[in-house]
Amino acid sequence: MNTFRNFFLKHLDKFLVIIILISLITINYFVLYKYRLVFLNVLYLPVLLAGYYSGKRMAILTSIFSVLAVILFVIFFPSSYIREEESLFDFAINLTTWASFLILTGVIMGILYDEKEKKIKELKEASLIIFEILSKYIT
């Protein structure tokens, strides 16, 4: 189990790219066009994974990559995402709002990861100090 975890963490960036691309391809081909913007919320999962396991930098990069990948899909397949009765301005507002919240989620998850790592470091230092004190009392 540890070897799988280490392998996963070592290649997390590659796994995230694959997850994002597979998600977009699946959404593009299997979801009805009027629900595609709703299903883009699936891309929060790779951002959360990146933030939880790798920190702020990876979470922000994952969210930015997700947004850029979606924009490329919209550019190459505009009729798949933009409905005929929907104005381009409304679509742009919806996409911008989604992208903003995705990037904000990446930032917040990264901050939480940094705080978690700081607490772990403090606990390790405190336990070392306690062991030093105990070793002085024992001898």
Solvent accessible surface area in square Angstrom, and as a share of the most:
residue,aa,sasa,rsa
1,M,192,0.86
2,N,109,0.56
3,T,110,0.64
4,F,126,0.53
5,R,125,0.46
6,N,90,0.46
7,F,108,0.45
8,F,42,0.17
9,L,57,0.28
10,K,153,0.65
11,H,45,0.20
12,L,3,0.01
13,D,62,0.32
14,K,116,0.49
15,F,62,0.26
16,L,4,0.02
17,V,59,0.34
18,I,91,0.46
19,I,63,0.32
20,I,1,0.00
21,L,68,0.34
22,I,104,0.53
23,S,16,0.10
24,L,0,0.00
25,I,85,0.43
26,T,59,0.34
27,I,6,0.03
28,N,6,0.03
29,Y,135,0.51
30,F,165,0.69
31,V,22,0.13
32,L,117,0.58
33,Y,107,0.41
34,K,97,0.41
35,Y,101,0.38
36,R,25,0.09
37,L,42,0.21
38,V,97,0.56
39,F,91,0.38
40,L,0,0.00
41,N,74,0.38
42,V,58,0.33
43,L,0,0.00
44,Y,46,0.18
45,L,109,0.54
46,P,1,0.01
47,V,0,0.00
48,L,66,0.33
49,L,59,0.29
50,A,0,0.00
51,G,0,0.00
52,Y,116,0.44
53,Y,70,0.27
54,S,44,0.29
55,G,3,0.03
56,K,75,0.32
57,R,179,0.65
58,M,38,0.17
59,A,0,0.00
60,I,43,0.22
61,L,83,0.41
62,T,7,0.04
63,S,0,0.00
64,I,69,0.35
65,F,72,0.30
66,S,0,0.00
67,V,17,0.10
68,L,98,0.49
69,A,8,0.06
70,V,1,0.00
71,I,66,0.34
72,L,93,0.46
73,F,31,0.13
74,V,17,0.10
75,I,111,0.56
76,F,142,0.59
77,F,76,0.32
78,P,67,0.42
79,S,96,0.62
80,S,24,0.15
81,Y,4,0.02
82,I,37,0.19
83,R,89,0.32
84,E,178,0.80
85,E,135,0.61
86,E,35,0.15
87,S,57,0.36
88,L,125,0.62
89,F,141,0.59
90,D,72,0.37
91,F,6,0.02
92,A,45,0.35
93,I,87,0.44
94,N,70,0.36
95,L,22,0.11
96,T,81,0.47
97,T,65,0.38
98,W,24,0.08
99,A,13,0.10
100,S,61,0.39
101,F,115,0.48
102,L,0,0.00
103,I,59,0.30
104,L,88,0.44
105,T,30,0.18
106,G,0,0.00
107,V,44,0.25
108,I,84,0.43
109,M,32,0.14
110,G,0,0.00
111,I,74,0.37
112,L,94,0.47
113,Y,47,0.18
114,D,65,0.33
115,E,94,0.42
116,K,75,0.32
117,E,71,0.32
118,K,125,0.53
119,K,119,0.50
120,I,70,0.36
121,K,129,0.55
122,E,78,0.35
123,L,125,0.62
124,K,130,0.55
125,E,84,0.38
126,A,45,0.35
127,S,45,0.29
128,L,111,0.55
129,I,98,0.50
130,I,96,0.49
131,F,134,0.56
132,E,105,0.47
133,I,85,0.43
134,L,89,0.44
135,S,57,0.37
136,K,153,0.65
137,Y,176,0.67
138,I,143,0.73
139,T,146,0.85
